[in-house]
Amino acid sequence: MATPSSGSWPRLVGRPLLYSISAFASLGVFLFGYDQGVMSGIITGPHFRKYFNSPGSLEVGTMVAVLEIGAFITSIAAGQVGDTVGRRGTLFAGAVIFSIGGAVQTFTTGFSVMVIGRIISGLGVGLLSTIVPIYQSEISPPNHRGALACMEFTGNIFGYASSVWLDYFCSFIDSDLSWRIPLFVQCVIGAILAAGSLVIPESPRWLIDVDRDDEGMRVIVDLHGGDPEDLLAKAEFNDIKERVVSERESEEGRTYKAMWRKYQRRILLAMSSQAFAQLNGINVISYYAPRVFEAAGWVGRDAILMAGVNAIIYTLSTLPTWYLVDRWGRRFILMSGAVVMAIALGATGWFMYIDIPQTPKAVVACVIIYNAFFGYSWGPIPWLYPPEILPLTVRAKGVSLSTATNWAFNFLVGEATPYLQEVIAWKLYPMHGFFCVCSFILGRCFYPETKGVPLEEMDRVFGEDEREEALENESEVTSLIPNSPRRGRESLSPSRKSITLQSRGWLSRTFGRAETRALYEPVASGEE
C-alpha cells in the first residue's frame, strides 16, 4: 500500500492496491463491529456483574448504548472534518480517539468511568463510521463499488463475531480479566489502524477537490494499473475535475443549508436507509443476543455460545452480497431481505409467547435466519447507498447526516431494549418486524437503483440533468415571449409532461423515484 512517493518500497498498483486498501480500511468498520459485540457477552458475566454491583436494566442499557451518543456527535462533525483534513486524516483521528476510549474502559474503576470510556470510544466510532464508507466509495470503480462496500461490511460483522467469541473464551477466566481482556483488545486494533492510516493513499476525489490535481491523478493512475497514459485513468480524472469545476461555478454553496435545498430528496433517502437499518431490530440481537437467548431458555455460558454460533452464520451471510449487489442491484436485495426478516422476527415473538419445550431451539433458529438476511441486505446496503447517491461537494456532509441518523436510532434501540424486554417481552420482536414491512415499502416505492452508475453520473439517476436542461430551455422560451408566465424550479422535464407535481403527494414529490431512471443505461460489465 505504499504511495507513489515511497521510494524503494514495493508498490502495489491496480486491483491488488484497490483490494489491499479496501481490506485495510475495513479495520475501521471492524472496530465498531467489535465494540457493538464486545458488550453483549461481558454484561452477562458473573465477574462483570459483581464488579458493577449487579446493574439493573437501565444501567446496562446506558453502558451499552451511551457509545452512540459520542458516535452521534462526531458523525455530524465528521463531514466538515473530512472535507478539511481529508479522508485519511479523519481515519487517523478516529482510530486514536477510539483507542483512548478503549483504554479508559479497560482500566475502569466503576460505572461512571465506564460510561466516560464508552462515550470517548463513541467519538472515534462516529468519525470512522462516517469516513470509511466515503473513502471506500471514492476509490472504487463503479462496477466493483457495491462489492467492495459489502466486503467492508463483512469486516464489521467479522469484528462483531470476533468479540462475541473472545467474550466466550474469556468467560472461562475466573477473575475480572474475563471482561477487561476483551475491552483491551480494541485498543490494540485501533493502534494498528492509526499507524496504517499514515501510509495508505488519500482519496483522489478529495485531492482533486482541494486542487491537488497532480497527487489525485497519481492515485487514480495507480488504481488503474500504474500507467500514466492509461485512457481510463485520464477519463476518470477529467470527469471528476469537470464535476468539481461545475459545482464551484454553480450558484449553490457547500453549506448544510445549500445542500438541503438542492439535494433534499437524496439526503432524506440516505437518512431513511440508516434509520430503518436500526428500526429493523438488528441491535436487539447484536447488543443483547445472550440476553435474548437467556429469555428463550438458554442459561449462562450456553447463551454466549449460541450468540457465537449466530455470529459465525451472520458473518457468512454477508459473503453472497459481494457477488450479488452489482448483479441483482440494491433495491431487490433490500426488499427480499426485509420480507424474510419480518417473518423471522414475527416467528421469534410467537415462539416466546407460546413457550413450549422447543422454544429455545426455535428462537435460536429464527434469530439466525433474521441475522443472516440482515447481513445480506439491510446490513451492508445502507452503508453503501448514501455515499453513492450524494455528489462529491456535499458527500462528506451528507453522509455525516445519514451516519448521525444511524447512531441516533442505534442509541434509541440500544437504550430501550433492556427495558422493553422486561415490559413487553415477546411483543418486542413483532414490533421490529412491523418496521421491516415498512422498510420493504420504502425500498419498493422510493429508492432508485444505482447499480453500475459512476458517481459523477448520479444526477441522471435522479433526473436532475434533464430537469436542469428543461429549466434552461423554458427560461429561454419565456424570455422571448413577454406574457409567458414563469415557472419555478419544479418545472418538469419533457419526459414527464404527463405528470404534474400538483397531482403528486408531498411524500411522492420528496422521495419518489425519478421516471428518468428508466432511461439511464449503467456502465456495462467490464467497461470500467
Backbone hydrogen bonds, N-H to C=O, Kabsch-Sander energy under -0.5 kcal/mol:
donor,donor_aa,acceptor,acceptor_aa,energy
2,A,10,P,-0.5
6,S,3,T,-1.9
9,W,6,S,-1.7
12,L,10,P,-0.5
14,G,222,D,-4.2
17,L,13,V,-0.6
18,L,14,G,-2.3
19,Y,15,R,-3.2
20,S,16,P,-2.0
21,I,17,L,-2.7
22,S,18,L,-2.3
23,A,19,Y,-2.5
24,F,20,S,-2.3
25,A,21,I,-3.0
26,S,22,S,-1.5
27,L,24,F,-2.0
28,G,25,A,-1.7
29,V,25,A,-0.7
30,F,26,S,-2.6
31,L,27,L,-2.0
32,F,28,G,-1.1
33,G,29,V,-1.9
34,Y,30,F,-2.8
35,D,31,L,-2.4
36,Q,32,F,-1.3
37,G,33,G,-1.7
38,V,34,Y,-2.5
39,M,35,D,-0.7
40,S,37,G,-0.8
41,G,37,G,-0.9
42,I,38,V,-1.3
43,I,39,M,-1.8
44,T,41,G,-1.0
45,G,42,I,-1.1
49,R,45,G,-2.3
50,K,46,P,-2.3
51,Y,47,H,-2.3
52,F,48,F,-2.0
53,N,50,K,-1.5
54,S,49,R,-4.0
60,V,56,G,-2.7
61,G,57,S,-2.6
62,T,58,L,-2.1
63,M,59,E,-2.5
64,V,60,V,-2.2
65,A,61,G,-2.9
66,V,62,T,-2.3
67,L,64,V,-0.5
68,E,65,A,-1.7
69,I,66,V,-1.1
70,G,66,V,-1.2
71,A,67,L,-2.2
72,F,68,E,-2.6
73,I,69,I,-2.0
74,T,70,G,-2.1
75,S,71,A,-2.0
76,I,72,F,-1.3
77,A,73,I,-1.4
78,A,74,T,-2.0
79,G,76,I,-0.6
81,V,77,A,-2.3
82,G,78,A,-3.2
83,D,79,G,-1.7
84,T,80,Q,-1.5
85,V,81,V,-2.9
86,G,81,V,-0.5
86,G,82,G,-0.7
89,G,85,V,-0.6
90,T,86,G,-1.6
91,L,87,R,-1.9
92,F,88,R,-2.1
93,A,89,G,-2.3
94,G,90,T,-2.5
95,A,91,L,-2.0
96,V,92,F,-2.2
97,I,93,A,-2.4
98,F,94,G,-2.3
99,S,95,A,-2.0
100,I,96,V,-2.0
101,G,97,I,-2.2
102,G,98,F,-2.3
103,A,99,S,-2.0
104,V,100,I,-2.0
105,Q,101,G,-2.1
106,T,102,G,-2.4
107,F,103,A,-2.1
108,T,105,Q,-1.3
114,M,110,G,-2.2
115,V,111,F,-2.3
116,I,112,S,-2.2
117,G,113,V,-2.7
118,R,114,M,-2.4
119,I,115,V,-2.2
120,I,116,I,-2.4
121,S,117,G,-2.5
122,G,118,R,-2.1
123,L,119,I,-1.8
124,G,120,I,-1.5
125,V,121,S,-2.6
126,G,122,G,-2.6
127,L,123,L,-1.2
128,L,124,G,-2.4
129,S,125,V,-3.3
130,T,126,G,-1.0
131,I,127,L,-2.5
132,V,128,L,-2.3
134,I,130,T,-1.0
135,Y,131,I,-2.9
136,Q,132,V,-2.7
137,S,133,P,-2.3
138,E,134,I,-2.0
139,I,135,Y,-1.0
139,I,136,Q,-0.6
140,S,136,Q,-0.7
144,H,141,P,-1.7
145,R,141,P,-1.1
146,G,142,P,-0.5
148,L,144,H,-2.5
149,A,145,R,-2.1
150,C,146,G,-2.1
151,M,147,A,-2.2
152,E,148,L,-1.9
153,F,149,A,-1.8
154,T,150,C,-2.0
155,G,151,M,-1.6
156,N,152,E,-1.3
157,I,153,F,-2.2
158,F,154,T,-2.8
159,G,155,G,-1.9
160,Y,156,N,-1.8
161,A,157,I,-3.0
162,S,158,F,-2.6
163,S,159,G,-2.0
164,V,160,Y,-2.0
165,W,161,A,-2.3
166,L,162,S,-2.2
167,D,163,S,-2.4
168,Y,164,V,-2.0
169,F,165,W,-2.5
170,C,166,L,-2.5
171,S,167,D,-1.1
172,F,169,F,-1.2
173,I,170,C,-1.8
175,S,173,I,-1.3
178,S,175,S,-1.8
179,W,176,D,-1.6
180,R,176,D,-1.8
181,I,177,L,-2.0
183,L,179,W,-1.0
184,F,180,R,-1.9
185,V,181,I,-1.9
186,Q,182,P,-0.7
187,C,184,F,-1.4
188,V,184,F,-1.1
189,I,185,V,-2.0
190,G,186,Q,-2.1
191,A,187,C,-2.0
192,I,188,V,-1.9
193,L,189,I,-2.2
194,A,190,G,-2.3
195,A,191,A,-2.2
196,G,192,I,-2.4
197,S,193,L,-2.0
198,L,195,A,-1.1
199,V,196,G,-1.8
200,I,196,G,-1.3
207,L,203,S,-2.1
208,I,204,P,-2.3
209,D,205,R,-1.9
210,V,206,W,-1.5
211,D,208,I,-1.6
212,R,207,L,-3.2
213,D,211,D,-0.7
216,G,212,R,-2.3
217,M,213,D,-3.0
218,R,214,D,-2.0
219,V,215,E,-2.0
220,I,216,G,-2.2
221,V,217,M,-2.7
222,D,218,R,-2.2
223,L,219,V,-2.4
224,H,220,I,-1.4
225,G,222,D,-1.2
226,G,221,V,-3.2
230,D,227,D,-2.0
234,K,230,D,-2.0
235,A,231,L,-2.6
236,E,232,L,-2.5
237,F,233,A,-2.4
238,N,234,K,-2.5
239,D,235,A,-2.4
240,I,236,E,-2.4
241,K,237,F,-2.7
242,E,238,N,-2.7
243,R,239,D,-2.0
244,V,240,I,-2.4
245,V,241,K,-2.7
246,S,242,E,-2.6
247,E,243,R,-2.3
248,R,244,V,-2.0
249,E,245,V,-2.1
250,S,246,S,-1.1
259,M,255,T,-2.6
260,W,256,Y,-2.6
261,R,257,K,-2.2
262,K,258,A,-2.1
263,Y,259,M,-2.9
264,Q,260,W,-0.6
267,I,263,Y,-2.6
268,L,264,Q,-2.5
269,L,265,R,-2.3
270,A,266,R,-2.6
271,M,267,I,-2.7
272,S,268,L,-2.6
273,S,269,L,-1.9
274,Q,270,A,-1.3
275,A,271,M,-2.3
276,F,272,S,-2.5
277,A,273,S,-1.2
278,Q,274,Q,-1.0
278,Q,275,A,-0.7
279,L,275,A,-2.5
280,N,276,F,-1.9
281,G,278,Q,-2.1
282,I,277,A,-0.7
284,V,281,G,-1.2
285,I,281,G,-0.9
285,I,282,I,-0.8
286,S,282,I,-3.0
287,Y,283,N,-1.2
289,A,285,I,-1.4
292,V,288,Y,-2.6
293,F,289,A,-2.6
294,E,290,P,-2.3
295,A,291,R,-2.3
296,A,292,V,-1.2
297,G,293,F,-0.5
297,G,294,E,-1.1
298,W,293,F,-2.7
302,D,299,V,-1.7
303,A,300,G,-1.0
304,I,300,G,-1.0
305,L,301,R,-2.3
306,M,302,D,-2.4
307,A,303,A,-1.8
308,G,304,I,-2.1
309,V,305,L,-2.3
310,N,306,M,-2.5
311,A,307,A,-2.0
312,I,308,G,-1.9
313,I,309,V,-1.9
314,Y,310,N,-2.5
315,T,311,A,-2.3
316,L,312,I,-2.4
317,S,313,I,-2.1
318,T,314,Y,-0.6
318,T,315,T,-1.3
319,L,316,L,-1.4
322,W,318,T,-0.5
322,W,319,L,-1.5
323,Y,319,L,-0.6
323,Y,320,P,-0.9
324,L,320,P,-2.3
325,V,321,T,-2.3
327,R,324,L,-1.9
328,W,324,L,-3.5
329,G,324,L,-0.9
333,I,329,G,-1.0
334,L,330,R,-2.2
335,M,331,R,-2.6
336,S,332,F,-2.7
337,G,333,I,-2.1
338,A,334,L,-2.0
339,V,335,M,-1.8
340,V,336,S,-1.7
341,M,337,G,-2.4
342,A,338,A,-2.2
343,I,339,V,-1.8
344,A,340,V,-2.6
345,L,341,M,-2.5
346,G,342,A,-2.1
347,A,343,I,-2.3
348,T,344,A,-2.1
349,G,345,L,-2.2
350,W,346,G,-2.0
351,F,347,A,-2.6
352,M,348,T,-1.9
353,Y,349,G,-1.9
354,I,350,W,-2.5
355,D,351,F,-1.6
359,T,356,I,-2.2
362,A,358,Q,-2.5
363,V,359,T,-2.9
364,V,360,P,-1.9
365,A,361,K,-2.2
366,C,362,A,-2.5
367,V,363,V,-2.7
368,I,364,V,-2.4
369,I,365,A,-2.3
370,Y,366,C,-2.7
371,N,367,V,-3.0
372,A,368,I,-2.5
373,F,369,I,-2.1
374,F,370,Y,-2.1
375,G,371,N,-2.7
376,Y,372,A,-1.1
377,S,373,F,-1.1
379,G,374,F,-2.3
381,I,377,S,-1.9
383,W,380,P,-1.3
384,L,380,P,-1.3
384,L,381,I,-0.5
385,Y,381,I,-3.1
388,E,384,L,-1.0
389,I,385,Y,-2.1
390,L,386,P,-1.2
394,V,391,P,-1.2
395,R,391,P,-0.8
395,R,392,L,-0.8
396,A,392,L,-0.5
398,G,394,V,-3.1
399,V,395,R,-2.9
400,S,396,A,-1.8
401,L,397,K,-1.6
402,S,398,G,-2.0
403,T,399,V,-2.8
404,A,400,S,-2.3
405,T,401,L,-1.9
406,N,402,S,-1.8
407,W,403,T,-2.2
408,A,404,A,-2.3
409,F,405,T,-2.4
410,N,406,N,-2.3
411,F,407,W,-2.4
412,L,408,A,-2.0
413,V,409,F,-2.6
414,G,410,N,-2.9
415,E,411,F,-2.9
416,A,412,L,-1.9
417,T,413,V,-2.1
420,L,416,A,-2.9
421,Q,417,T,-2.8
422,E,418,P,-1.0
422,E,419,Y,-0.6
423,V,419,Y,-2.1
424,I,420,L,-2.2
425,A,420,L,-1.3
427,K,424,I,-2.2
428,L,425,A,-1.8
429,Y,426,W,-1.2
431,M,427,K,-1.5
432,H,428,L,-1.6
433,G,429,Y,-1.8
434,F,430,P,-1.9
435,F,431,M,-1.1
436,C,432,H,-1.4
437,V,433,G,-1.6
438,C,434,F,-2.0
439,S,435,F,-2.3
440,F,436,C,-1.7
441,I,437,V,-1.8
442,L,438,C,-2.3
443,G,439,S,-2.4
444,R,440,F,-2.5
445,C,441,I,-2.5
446,F,442,L,-2.2
447,Y,442,L,-0.8
447,Y,443,G,-0.5
452,G,142,P,-0.6
453,V,450,T,-1.8
457,E,454,P,-1.8
458,M,455,L,-1.4
460,R,457,E,-1.2
461,V,457,E,-0.7
461,V,458,M,-0.5
462,F,458,M,-1.3
463,G,460,R,-0.8
464,E,459,D,-2.4
467,R,463,G,-1.8
468,E,464,E,-2.6
469,E,465,D,-2.2
470,A,466,E,-2.5
471,L,467,R,-2.3
472,E,468,E,-2.3
473,N,469,E,-2.5
474,E,470,A,-2.7
475,S,471,L,-2.3
476,E,472,E,-1.9
477,V,473,N,-2.2
478,T,474,E,-2.7
479,S,475,S,-2.0
480,L,476,E,-0.8
480,L,477,V,-0.9
481,I,477,V,-1.0
484,S,481,I,-1.7
491,S,488,G,-1.6
496,R,493,S,-2.3
497,K,494,P,-1.4
499,I,496,R,-1.7
503,S,500,T,-1.0
504,R,501,L,-1.3
509,R,505,G,-2.4
510,T,506,W,-2.1
511,F,507,L,-2.8
512,G,507,L,-0.5
512,G,508,S,-1.8
513,R,445,C,-0.8
517,R,514,A,-1.5
518,A,515,E,-1.5
519,L,516,T,-1.3
520,Y,516,T,-0.6
520,Y,517,R,-1.1
523,V,452,G,-1.9
527,E,524,A,-2.4
528,E,526,G,-1.3
